[in-house]
Amino acid sequence: MPDLDDQLQRCVLCAFPALTVESLDRINIAQLAASDSLAAVSLAAILGQEFGVDLDMDDLRAMDSLDALRARIARGVAQESRDAK
């Protein structure tokens, strides 16, 4: 089973195919969302399917890094797990 980082990287690269794996540590999610809103909506949908978390454009605009997105996904996955019990 792929780890969270691998899954997250695949999701971001799927929505923003011009990025490279090497560039992911330097990206600013908010700037990406502002520069390509259609890709940002796609990213939110992909993340929702992959991780079961609901993100909207405001969520993405509040994230300044892949680490921030990773933390938000981890919180959402943990919450989903607690809710399922």
C-alpha atoms as one frame of an Amber mdcrd trajectory, in Angstrom:
protein
   0.000   0.000   0.000   1.466   3.388  -0.970   2.240   5.803   1.814   0.570
   9.187   2.227   3.417  11.111   0.593   3.399   8.939  -2.526  -0.378   9.163
  -2.853  -0.359  12.914  -2.295   2.385  13.453  -4.861   0.472  11.426  -7.457
  -2.677  13.452  -6.800  -0.909  16.808  -7.171   0.929  15.693 -10.311  -2.313
  14.428 -11.816  -3.989  17.809 -11.337  -0.897  19.832 -12.259   0.969  17.713
 -14.847   3.511  20.443 -15.637   5.033  19.979 -12.170   7.775  17.484 -11.453
   8.327  15.300  -8.421  11.456  17.322  -7.695   9.509  20.588  -7.612   6.825
  19.411  -5.194   8.731  20.363  -2.041   8.933  23.957  -3.278   5.362  24.462
  -4.460   2.900  26.857  -2.942  -0.559  25.283  -3.101  -2.279  28.671  -2.758
  -0.354  30.106  -5.713  -1.081  27.031  -7.820  -4.774  27.281  -6.988  -4.811
  30.968  -7.892  -2.955  30.429 -11.167  -5.124  27.571 -12.434  -8.509  27.338
 -10.764  -9.705  24.446 -12.952  -6.686  22.358 -11.971  -7.251  23.338  -8.333
 -10.860  22.139  -8.493  -9.559  18.937 -10.068  -7.037  18.568  -7.257  -9.753
  18.985  -4.631 -11.869  16.331  -6.363  -8.930  13.934  -6.745  -7.994  14.347
  -3.082 -11.602  13.775  -2.092 -11.712  10.524  -4.047  -8.304   9.341  -2.902
  -8.513  10.262   0.781 -12.204  10.857   1.466 -11.673  14.447   2.606 -13.666
  17.473   1.538 -11.545  20.391   0.380 -12.731  23.508  -1.357 -10.945  26.384
  -3.037 -10.737  28.310   0.241  -8.953  25.350   1.836  -6.452  25.195  -1.016
  -5.900  28.949  -0.973  -4.979  28.738   2.715  -2.139  26.258   2.102   1.322
  27.578   1.433   3.119  24.266   0.937   2.810  20.584   0.251   3.479  20.059
   3.968   0.371  22.091   4.808  -1.680  20.028   2.370  -0.216  16.817   3.797
  -1.145  17.896   7.332  -4.697  18.770   6.255  -5.107  15.412   4.527  -3.736
  13.561   7.565  -6.196  15.403   9.843  -9.059  14.584   7.497  -8.116  10.917
   7.264  -7.802  10.709  11.060 -11.210  12.369  11.475 -12.798   9.974   8.968
 -11.304   7.063  10.888 -12.715   8.349  14.191 -16.115   8.969  12.621 -16.226
   5.438  11.238 -15.925   3.919  14.736
